Amino acid sequence: MRQGKTYLKKNDQVEVIAGKDKGRVGKVLRVLRDKDKAVVERINMIKRHTKPKEMNQQGQIVEKEAPIHVSNLQLICPECTKTGRIGKKILDDGTKVRCCKSCGGSIEGKV
C-alpha cells in the first residue's frame, strides 16, 4: 500500500469537505500516517458496544471518534481563517514551515 505524505499535525483546526460531517470544524486529536487517516474531535462519531468485564459491571454503548481519511479534511489557516491549500516555505534561518497559499501566512506561527 502506497502511503502519501500528509500536511496535517496534531492540534490543527480542520474542516470536513466530504462525507456525512461535511462543513463541520474540529481539532485533530491524532494522525495515523500509515493509513492516511486522522481522528478529529467530535467528527465521524461511532457507537461501540462493550461487554461487561466484571460481574457487577453493566454493558454499555460508548460513543467515540473514528478515523477519517485526510483527503476529506482541509486545514484552516489561523491568519485568514479560510480553508485552502497548504504549501511549504523555507525561512531565512533554514527552518521549513507550512504556509497558506491564499494569504501567504505561516501555519506554524514562526514568521
Secondary structure as GFF3:
##gff-version 3
##sequence-region A 1 111
A	DSSP	beta_strand	13	16	.	.	.	ID=ss1
A	DSSP	beta_strand	25	32	.	.	.	ID=ss2
A	DSSP	beta_strand	37	40	.	.	.	ID=ss3
A	DSSP	beta_strand	45	50	.	.	.	ID=ss4
A	DSSP	beta_strand	60	65	.	.	.	ID=ss5
A	DSSP	beta_strand	68	69	.	.	.	ID=ss6
A	DSSP	three_ten_helix	70	72	.	.	.	ID=ss7
A	DSSP	beta_strand	73	75	.	.	.	ID=ss8
A	DSSP	beta_strand	86	90	.	.	.	ID=ss9
A	DSSP	beta_strand	96	100	.	.	.	ID=ss10
###
